Amino acid sequence: MEFEFTLATNTTDYYRYRNDHDDLPDILTVRRFSLKDAVLIKDLLYDLCDTELASTFYGTYLENYTYDDGTINWLPACADVDSIIINETLFKENNIDIPTDYDSFIAACEAFEQLGIQGFASDFGSDYTCMEVLQGFSISQLVSMEGREWRQKYESGITNQLSEEVWMPVFEKFFDMKEKTGIGKAEIEMVNLNPKELYTVGKLAMYRGTGTDVIAFPGREGDKSILMPYFGSTEKDNWYLTYPSFHVAASKKAMEDPEREKLLLEIMAAMLNQEGQSCITYGKNMIPYNKNVNLELLPELDNIKSYIDQNKMYIRLASSEMFSISQNVVQRILTDELKTPKEAFDAFNTLMAESAPEDTVAAHIDTAYSNKFTAEHGNPAASAVYNTVLAEAGVDMVFGQSCYVSSDVYAGDYTMKDLGYLINNDVGKPVIAHLTGEQLFNLVSYTLSLKGNRGAVSNDSTLYVSSGFEMDISKSDDGYTLNALTVDKKALDPNAKYSVLVCSDYDWYAIDAMKAAGCEDYESDDVHFEAYVMKRLAEDGGQLEEPTDYITLR
């Protein structure tokens, strides 16, 4: 089977946009997910409830994927674990007991404060931290019978208000933690790396983090870190918060053909079986939700194994509004704008009740272009986008992977949100490099040889697009080989100098790619490449450049 891959914006609303143009993919994946956000496309998706694939999951986790009518459209892959990271060495040095519940967590914070060491802090400038800390310390409340019932109603679109019975204790707990740990305005100004930097030099004893953070930020040299659970009223009430690496669903329309239905279920099973999930968790820091999948954990995460055995891994409630409203309310609590749990509860419900502003037309695209690759023309939609970037960016050439253009270019009106769906927005900052013709050849050759990493070419739909030059490439069972590069169909001068905008991820691709090319003259571009397209279409009211035949595939 030949696959076509696109890299989409991290929201289920992207698939609403695709369906609006009668272009829903066969298989859908997304990371930031909630049933609530996916309600609008629920009837377009295949019901996995009675499939063998769904039966491989523990029932306690499937509850979070079941609508009130019993439908299950989405299933999760293995998950990151999110909780409280503590510096065990720092605790022992200062004769402070390692917390086992919420009260001992607070006692440890107070003990460290007396020593001039911050007990607990986290990056409350980030929406996910606001949401996860608010939920994490109250998981035992959210998994109560009332909490589970409220979540299913909320996720099914039956209610858009918090339950006072379920959520007032959540805010009461957060206010108590704020008062006793001393977190406040300073933590609002923290973003991702700030608490980790304090932790690394021994100025912070505990912070909210993930299994990846335990390994990447272990503290001072020789320190031992542990990923502890979110602390409840008793040790029995301790839980870990988790969020799947991705979720997967299938189009109901694609499943109408019995042969295709069988094939798509086989593909989804391959994504979620032992071998598939083992490929995802190469860092050995993820846990499965399936009965028949066992994933190896690093020694640093040994202490979570008993919680896995007890299925005490809560899947975060992560609707789009939960991110944004949690950030709004938590930050207002930390600045003392909201002074009581009742004020915070009411503020949360007020924001949930507000309807989203209606999107207005921001641009009109006159000409449609297909996102399907052909050996004769390459990918017309991707070529049109990259040619537009070339025209706007003031460089000689542009080079980027075709799958970052996430769909066909449809003719018609676009809102700003829908314009954002044209291009994957999670690529990272692009790179501007100054390359000789020989170095450019080396860069393209290296890129075609990549395996098993971001930027790798796995088939025709993930080949790269060139703008300002053309590529002659051969395809074999072993992959792709670059034969020649041309400019305006004339041989590339190996000694000429070119400025090249490389639209790919700086950390995961560009550094190694530039080294392989022999180039030292490069820097990250402060402008994400989608901004060039937005400027042309929305700000200037222009059109995309026409696509060009940028590739010869033999």
C-alpha positions in Angstrom: 0.0 0.0 0.0 1.1 3.5 -0.8 0.6 6.0 2.0 0.1 9.8 1.7 1.3 11.7 4.8 0.5 15.2 5.8 1.6 17.0 9.0 -1.4 18.9 10.3 -2.1 21.5 12.9 -2.4 20.0 16.4 -6.2 20.2 16.7 -9.2 18.1 15.8 -10.7 21.3 14.2 -8.3 20.8 11.3 -10.4 17.8 10.3 -13.5 19.9 10.4 -11.8 22.1 7.9 -10.8 19.2 5.7 -14.3 17.8 5.8 -15.8 21.2 4.8 -13.9 20.6 1.5 -15.0 16.9 1.3 -11.4 15.9 1.9 -11.4 14.0 5.2 -8.4 11.6 5.4 -8.8 7.9 5.9 -6.9 7.8 9.2 -6.8 10.8 11.5 -4.3 11.5 14.3 -3.9 14.3 16.8 -2.0 15.0 20.1 -4.0 17.8 21.8 -7.3 16.1 22.1 -10.6 15.8 23.9 -13.9 14.3 23.0 -15.4 17.8 23.5 -13.3 19.3 20.7 -14.1 16.3 18.4 -17.9 16.4 18.8 -18.4 18.3 15.6 -16.9 15.5 13.5 -18.2 12.6 15.7 -20.7 11.5 13.0 -18.0 11.4 10.3 -15.9 8.9 12.2 -16.0 5.1 12.5 -17.3 3.6 15.7 -14.6 1.4 17.1 -16.6 0.3 20.1 -17.1 -3.4 19.1 -13.7 -3.9 17.4 -11.0 -6.2 18.5 -8.7 -3.2 18.6 -10.8 -1.4 21.3 -10.9 -4.6 23.3 -7.2 -4.4 23.8 -7.5 -1.3 26.1 -8.2 -1.3 29.8 -11.8 -0.3 30.4 -10.9 2.4 32.9 -9.1 4.3 30.1 -11.7 3.7 27.5 -14.2 5.6 29.7 -12.4 8.8 28.7 -13.0 8.0 25.0 -16.7 6.9 25.2 -19.5 9.3 24.4 -22.7 9.2 26.3 -24.3 7.1 23.5 -21.5 4.4 23.9 -19.7 5.4 20.7 -15.9 5.2 20.7 -14.3 7.0 17.8 -10.7 7.6 19.1 -8.1 5.4 20.7 -4.9 6.6 22.4 -1.3 5.5 21.8 1.2 5.3 24.7 1.5 8.3 27.0 3.9 10.7 28.5 3.7 10.8 32.3 3.3 14.2 33.9 3.7 14.8 37.6 6.0 16.2 40.3 9.7 15.8 39.9 11.7 15.9 43.2 15.4 16.1 43.8 15.8 13.1 46.1 19.5 14.0 46.8 18.5 17.5 47.9 15.9 16.1 50.3 18.4 13.7 51.9 21.1 16.4 52.2 18.8 18.6 54.2 17.1 15.7 56.2 13.7 16.5 54.8 11.3 13.6 54.4 10.3 12.7 50.8 6.5 13.5 50.4 4.0 10.6 50.4 0.8 12.7 50.4 -0.4 16.3 50.1 0.3 17.3 53.7 3.9 16.0 53.6 4.3 17.7 50.2 3.4 21.0 51.9 5.6 20.3 54.9 8.5 19.7 52.6 7.9 23.0 50.8 7.8 24.9 54.1 11.0 23.1 55.3 12.9 24.1 52.1 11.7 27.7 52.3 13.3 28.0 55.8 16.6 26.9 54.2 16.4 29.5 51.4 15.5 26.9 48.8 12.3 27.2 46.9 10.2 24.1 47.6 7.9 24.0 44.6 7.5 26.1 41.5 6.5 25.6 37.9 6.1 27.4 34.6 2.6 28.9 35.1 3.3 31.1 32.1 2.5 28.0 30.0 -1.2 27.0 29.5 -0.5 23.3 29.9 1.1 23.7 33.3 -1.9 25.8 34.6 -4.2 23.1 33.4 -2.2 20.1 34.6 -1.4 21.4 38.0 -5.0 22.4 38.6 -6.2 18.9 37.6 -3.2 16.9 38.8 -3.5 17.7 42.5 -7.3 16.9 42.4 -7.3 13.7 40.4 -8.9 11.7 43.2 -11.8 14.2 43.0 -12.1 14.0 39.2 -12.1 10.1 39.2 -15.0 10.0 41.7 -18.3 8.8 40.4 -19.6 12.4 40.2 -16.4 13.4 38.5 -16.6 10.7 35.9 -20.3 11.5 35.2 -19.5 15.2 34.8 -16.6 14.5 32.5 -18.7 12.3 30.2 -21.5 15.0 30.0 -18.9 17.7 29.3 -17.0 15.7 26.7 -20.3 14.7 25.0 -21.3 18.4 24.7 -24.2 18.0 27.1 -22.9 20.7 29.5 -20.6 23.6 29.2 -20.4 24.3 32.9 -18.3 22.9 35.7 -20.1 20.9 38.4 -19.8 22.7 41.7 -19.8 19.3 43.6 -16.8 18.2 41.5 -14.9 21.3 40.9 -15.2 23.5 44.0 -12.8 21.2 45.9 -10.4 21.5 43.0 -10.2 25.2 43.4 -10.1 25.0 47.2 -7.1 22.7 46.9 -5.3 25.0 44.5 -5.9 28.1 46.8 -4.5 26.1 49.7 -1.4 25.1 47.7 -0.9 28.7 46.6 -1.0 30.0 50.1 1.3 27.3 51.6 3.9 26.9 48.9 4.2 30.6 48.1 3.7 30.4 44.4 2.5 33.7 42.9 3.2 36.3 40.3 6.9 35.2 39.8 5.7 31.8 38.6 3.4 33.4 36.0 6.5 34.9 34.4 8.1 31.4 34.2 8.1 29.6 30.9 9.3 26.1 30.0 13.0 26.2 31.0 12.9 28.6 33.9 12.0 26.1 36.7 14.3 23.5 35.2 17.2 26.0 35.3 16.5 26.6 39.1 16.3 22.9 39.7 19.5 22.2 37.9 21.5 24.5 40.2 19.8 23.2 43.4 17.7 26.3 44.1 14.4 24.4 43.6 13.4 21.1 45.2 10.3 20.2 43.2 8.5 21.2 39.9 5.9 19.9 37.6 7.5 17.9 34.8 7.4 14.7 32.7 9.3 11.5 32.4 11.4 13.2 29.7 12.3 16.0 32.1 13.6 13.6 34.8 16.2 12.4 32.3 16.9 15.7 30.6 17.1 17.8 33.8 18.4 15.5 36.6 19.6 18.4 38.9 23.2 19.0 39.9 25.9 16.6 38.9 25.4 13.4 40.9 21.8 14.2 42.0 19.1 11.7 41.7 15.6 12.8 40.6 12.3 10.9 41.0 9.0 11.4 39.2 6.5 11.3 42.0 2.7 11.3 41.6 0.5 14.3 42.2 -0.2 14.1 45.9 -3.7 13.5 47.3 -5.1 13.7 50.8 -3.7 10.2 51.5 -1.1 8.0 49.8 -4.0 6.0 48.3 -5.2 9.2 46.6 -2.0 9.8 44.7 -2.2 9.6 40.9 -0.1 10.3 37.9 -1.4 12.5 35.1 -0.9 11.3 31.5 -1.3 12.5 28.0 -1.1 10.2 25.0 1.6 10.7 22.3 -1.3 10.8 19.8 -4.9 9.6 19.3 -6.1 7.8 16.2 -9.5 7.6 14.4 -10.8 6.5 11.0 -13.2 8.0 8.6 -16.6 6.4 8.5 -16.9 7.0 4.7 -13.5 5.2 4.1 -14.8 2.2 6.0 -17.8 1.7 3.8 -15.8 -0.6 1.5 -15.3 -3.9 3.5 -11.9 -4.5 2.0 -10.7 -1.0 2.9 -12.3 -1.4 6.3 -10.2 -4.5 7.0 -7.0 -2.8 5.7 -7.5 0.4 7.8 -8.2 -1.6 11.0 -5.0 -3.6 10.3 -3.0 -0.3 9.9 -4.5 1.1 13.1 -3.7 -2.1 14.9 -0.1 -1.9 13.7 0.1 1.6 15.1 -1.1 0.5 18.5 0.4 -3.0 19.0 3.5 -3.9 20.8 5.9 -3.3 17.9 4.2 0.0 16.9 4.2 1.5 20.3 7.8 0.3 21.0 8.9 2.4 18.0 7.2 5.5 19.5 8.7 5.2 22.9 12.3 5.1 22.0 13.1 7.2 25.0 11.8 4.5 27.4 9.7 7.0 29.2 6.1 6.2 28.1 3.4 4.0 29.4 0.7 2.0 27.4 -3.1 1.9 28.0 -3.3 -1.5 26.4 -3.5 -4.9 28.2 -1.2 -6.6 25.7 1.5 -4.0 25.4 4.5 -3.8 27.7 7.0 -1.0 27.3 10.4 -0.9 29.0 10.9 2.1 31.4 14.2 3.7 32.3 15.4 3.0 35.9 14.7 6.6 36.8 11.0 5.9 36.4 10.8 2.6 38.3 8.7 4.1 41.0 5.7 4.6 38.7 5.4 0.8 37.9 3.1 0.1 40.9 0.8 2.9 39.8 0.7 1.4 36.3 -0.3 -1.9 37.7 -3.1 -0.2 39.6 -4.2 1.8 36.5 -3.7 5.0 38.5 -2.8 6.9 35.4 -5.4 9.7 34.8 -5.8 10.9 31.2 -5.8 14.7 31.3 -9.0 16.6 30.3 -7.5 18.6 27.5 -10.1 20.4 25.5 -9.0 23.6 23.8 -10.9 25.7 26.2 -9.5 23.8 29.2 -6.0 25.0 28.2 -6.9 28.6 27.6 -9.4 29.0 30.5 -7.2 27.2 33.0 -4.4 29.6 32.1 -6.6 32.6 32.5 -8.1 31.6 35.8 -4.9 30.2 37.4 -2.9 33.2 36.5 -5.6 35.5 38.0 -5.5 33.4 41.2 -1.7 33.7 41.4 -1.9 37.5 41.1 -4.7 37.7 43.7 -7.2 39.1 41.3 -9.4 36.1 42.2 -9.4 36.0 45.9 -11.6 33.0 46.8 -12.3 29.5 45.3 -15.9 30.6 44.6 -14.7 33.6 42.6 -12.3 31.3 40.6 -15.1 28.7 40.0 -17.5 31.4 38.8 -14.9 33.0 36.6 -14.1 29.6 35.0 -17.8 29.0 34.3 -18.3 32.5 32.9 -15.5 31.9 30.4 -16.9 28.5 29.5 -20.3 30.0 28.8 -19.0 32.6 26.4 -19.5 31.7 22.8 -16.4 31.9 20.5 -16.3 34.9 18.3 -17.5 34.3 14.8 -14.6 33.9 12.3 -14.5 36.5 9.5 -13.2 36.0 6.0 -9.5 37.0 5.9 -8.5 36.0 2.4 -9.7 34.6 -0.9 -7.7 32.1 -2.9 -8.7 32.0 -6.6 -6.9 28.9 -7.8 -7.0 25.4 -6.3 -3.9 23.2 -6.2 -3.7 19.5 -5.5 -1.6 18.2 -2.6 -1.0 14.9 -4.3 2.5 14.1 -5.6 3.1 13.0 -9.2 6.4 12.2 -10.8 5.6 14.7 -13.6 4.9 17.8 -11.5 5.8 17.1 -7.9 3.3 18.4 -5.3 1.5 21.5 -6.8 0.1 22.7 -3.5 3.4 22.5 -1.7 5.2 24.1 -4.7 2.7 27.1 -4.7 3.3 27.6 -1.0 7.1 27.4 -1.1 7.3 29.6 -4.3 5.3 32.2 -2.3 7.7 31.9 0.6 10.6 32.5 -1.9 8.9 35.6 -3.3 8.3 37.0 0.2 11.5 36.0 2.1 14.1 37.7 0.1 16.3 34.7 -0.4 17.6 32.9 -3.5 16.1 29.5 -2.8 13.7 27.7 -0.5 13.9 24.0 0.5 11.4 22.2 2.6 9.4 18.9 3.1 6.2 18.7 1.0 4.2 17.2 3.8 4.4 20.4 5.8 1.7 21.7 3.5 -1.2 20.0 5.1 -3.9 19.7 2.5 -5.0 20.7 -1.0 -5.1 24.4 -1.6 -8.8 25.0 -2.0 -10.3 27.8 -4.0 -12.6 30.1 -2.0 -12.8 32.2 1.2 -10.6 31.5 4.2 -10.8 32.7 7.8 -7.5 33.2 9.6 -8.0 29.9 11.4 -8.4 28.1 8.1 -5.4 29.8 6.6 -3.4 28.4 9.5 -4.4 24.9 8.4 -2.7 25.2 5.1 0.7 24.7 6.7 1.8 22.7 9.7 2.5 25.2 12.4 4.7 23.0 14.6 7.8 22.9 12.4 9.9 25.1 14.6 12.0 28.1 13.3 13.3 27.7 9.8 17.0 28.2 9.0 18.6 30.7 6.6 21.8 29.2 5.3 24.5 30.6 2.9 25.6 27.7 0.8 27.8 27.1 -2.2 26.3 25.0 -5.0 28.4 22.1 -3.8 27.1 22.4 -0.2 23.5 22.7 -1.4 24.0 19.4 -3.3 25.4 17.8 -0.2 22.5 19.2 1.9 19.9 17.6 -0.4 21.8 14.3 -0.7 22.0 14.1 3.1 18.3 14.9 3.5 17.3 12.1 1.1 19.4 9.6 3.1 17.8 10.4 6.5 16.2 7.5 8.3 14.0 7.3 11.4 14.0 11.0 12.4 12.1 14.2 11.8 12.8 15.3 8.2 13.2 11.7 6.9 11.7 10.8 3.5 9.6 7.7 3.8 7.8 7.8 0.4 6.9 10.2 -2.4 4.4 12.2 -0.3 7.2 13.1 2.1 9.8 14.2 -0.5 11.1 17.7 -0.3 10.1 20.7 -2.5 12.6 23.1 -4.0 11.9 26.7 -5.1 14.5 28.6 -7.0 16.2 25.3 -8.2 15.2 21.9 -9.5 16.1 18.4 -8.4 16.8 15.2 -10.4 16.2 12.2 -8.2 16.2 8.4 -8.7 14.0 6.1 -6.7 14.8 2.5 -5.8 13.9 -0.1 -3.2 16.7 1.4 -1.0 15.3 4.9 -1.1 16.1 8.1 -3.0 19.3 9.3 -4.6 20.1 12.8 -5.8 21.5 12.9 -9.4 21.7 16.6 -10.1 20.5 20.1 -9.2 19.7 22.7 -11.8 18.7 26.4 -11.7 16.3 27.3 -14.5 17.1 23.9 -16.0 20.8 24.8 -16.2 23.5 22.9 -14.2 24.1 24.3 -10.7 27.4 26.1 -10.4 29.2 24.3 -7.5 31.1 27.4 -6.6 28.3 30.0 -6.7 26.9 31.3 -3.4 23.2 31.1 -2.5 21.0 32.2 0.4 18.6 29.3 1.2 15.6 29.3 3.5 15.3 25.7 4.9 11.8 25.1 6.2 12.4 22.4 8.7 13.0 21.9 12.4 16.1 23.6 13.7 17.0 21.2 16.5 15.9 17.9 15.0 17.1 18.5 11.4 19.0 21.6 10.6 22.1 21.4 12.8 23.0 17.9 11.6 22.0 18.7 8.0 24.3 21.8 7.9 27.1 19.8 9.4 26.7 17.2 6.7 26.6 19.9 4.0 29.8 21.4 5.3 28.1 24.7 6.0 28.9 26.9 9.1 27.2 30.1 7.9 23.6 29.6 9.0 21.1 30.9 11.6 17.5 30.3 12.7 15.0 32.7 11.1 12.8 34.5 13.6 9.9 34.4 11.1 8.1 31.1 10.8 7.7 30.3 7.1 3.9 30.2 7.3 4.0 33.9 8.2 5.3 34.7 4.7 2.2 33.1 3.3 -0.1 34.8 5.8 1.4 38.1 4.8 0.8 37.6 1.1 -2.7 36.2 1.5 -4.2 38.0 4.5 -2.3 41.3 4.9 -1.6 42.1 1.3 -4.7 40.5 -0.2 -2.5 38.7 -2.8 -2.5 35.2 -4.3 -0.2 32.2 -4.0 2.6 32.0 -6.6 2.0 29.4 -9.3 3.6 26.0 -8.8 6.6 24.9 -10.8 7.8 21.5 -12.0 10.6 21.4 -9.4 11.5 17.6 -9.6 12.3 14.9 -12.0 11.8 11.5 -10.3 13.2 8.5 -12.2 
